[in-house]
Every structure is written in structure tokens, then in C-alpha cells.
Amino acid sequence: MRVDVVTLFPELFDTFQKTSLVGRAVETGTMRVRFRSPRDFGIGKHKSVDDTPYGGGSGMVMRVDVLVACMEACDDEAPKARRALLTPQGRPFDQSKAIALAAEPAIMLVCGRYEGFDERVRKYVDEEISLGDFVMTGGEVAAMAVIEAVARLLPGVLGNESSTHEESHSPGNAGLLEYPQYTRPAEFRGDGVPEELVSGNHARIAAWRAERAQARTRARRPDLLEKKRS
């Protein structure tokens, strides 16, 4: 798949796109990441990408003409990307959205800076995505989170693709938190491994994991259980 990133700071992604699973996805050609800077479409001698807000107020607002020109320049290659504005006003990013984006042939992630976007920018994107109810200086960290969540879902990126089936928030785990995991040593400072996991009884192991996933979700994220009921 192709990922277009609209950002004033493409250099922030230099190490990120060469590392771990994202690096593997890029190296194998499973994912291709391109960067476009709004500065290339800036206004005047100083290539301005922002201006003071109408009506007054603090901070600077990113210009609609500059951002739209940058986004449309990314349409130089088919297929046209699904455009996502990264903003704290967007829909919270979750695993179901990662799965949906991984099915797209091309996506565009638009990173803001300064005080925010001119409101008219929203007319030129397909959706708005947020990492949560907090504010950062720019959208680049959010873009990295989306890229990594999507990359690991692409065929061939993970060594064992079944590992995404029962993890937290996945459909294979009914959207619950993942059950506890253990490995060697069998005992550490008096803390052992649940006997169900070393019993060799697959039905017993599966039942224990299902019960633990329910219990962990109930204790840590009861909102997920409420979402399943609604």
C-alpha cells in the first residue's frame, strides 16, 4: 500500500521508517511512504503556510490554500489516497480503524502544526482521526502511530500473521483485552506460571485464556464490555 504524509517535518520520520516492522514493510515494498511538505506550496518569498486567525485570538492557523494544494499534489499517482486529517477533534483511533485503513490501497495522513487548521480544510478530507483526548504540538507522532498500526496488519510484515488474531482489541479476541502471557523461567522470585498453561490440555488452556481476557477487560476497560452490549 501507499502512504502519503503531509508534514512540515518529514525528517522526523527518517529513523522511524527504517526501524522494526515499519522498516520491514518499507524494505519489502509492502508499504511505500511518501512525504510532501506544505512549505513547497507556501505563499510569498518566505513560503508562509500559516496566518493570523480572523476574529483575533492566539496562535497561527494553517492556510487552506496551501494545505489543499499540497494534498492535491499527492494525487499525482493512482489510486487516489483516502485522506485523514490528524486532529484532537477527530474520531479516536482504534484497532477497527487500523484494520479498515490497512485494506485501503493508499491513505494520506495530514499533519497539522501551530494553532490548527483553517476550518475549510475539513471539506477536502475523508475523515478525521485523533489519538485521544489530548493535544500535541503537531500530527507527526499521530501519523507514526497510524502507520505502525497499519503496517503490522499488512500481509507478510509479521513473521507470524496469526499473532494479530487474539491480541487486544482484535476481532479474534472479541474486541477484549488480551489474556496474560508467560514464558521462561517457570518461576521468578516465588511467582510461578498458572498450571492451566502447562497442563498440555488445549481446551483447558483456551478456557483459561477466555476467562482471563474477560476478567482483565472487566477490571481495566469496562467500557469495552459496555460497547459489546450496546
KAQUI-V955272 format. One record per backbone hydrogen bond with DSSP energy under -0.5 kcal/mol. NH is the residue of the N-H (numbers start at 1). CO is the residue of the C=O. Records with the same first field share a line. If there is no record, write none. Layout:
# KAQUI-V955272
NH=CO  CO
This chain:
# KAQUI-V955272
2=105
3=32
4=107
5=34
6=4  109
7=5  36
12=9
13=10
14=11
17=13
18=15
19=16
22=19
23=19
24=20
25=21
26=22
27=23
28=24
29=26
30=25
31=25
32=1
34=3  32
36=5
40=37
41=38
42=39
43=48
47=44
48=43
51=61
53=59
56=53
61=51
62=116
63=49
67=63
68=64
69=65
70=66
71=67
72=68
73=69
74=70  71
75=72
76=73
77=74
82=106
83=81
84=108
85=127
86=84  110
87=85  129
90=87
91=128
93=130
98=94
99=95
100=96
101=97
102=98
103=99  100
104=101
107=2
108=82
109=4
110=84  108
111=6  109
112=86
115=60
116=60  113
118=62
121=118
122=119
123=120
124=121
125=122
126=83
127=83
129=85
130=91
134=132
139=112
143=139
144=140
145=141
146=142
147=143
148=144
149=145
150=146
151=147
152=148
153=150
154=150  151
157=154
158=154
163=160
164=161
165=162
166=162
169=176
170=167
173=170
174=171
175=170
176=173
188=191
191=188
192=190
193=186
197=194
198=194  195
199=196
202=200
205=201
206=202
207=203
208=204
209=205
210=206
211=207
212=208
213=209
214=210
215=211
216=212
217=213
218=214
219=215
220=216
221=217
224=221
225=221
226=222
227=223
228=224
229=225
230=226
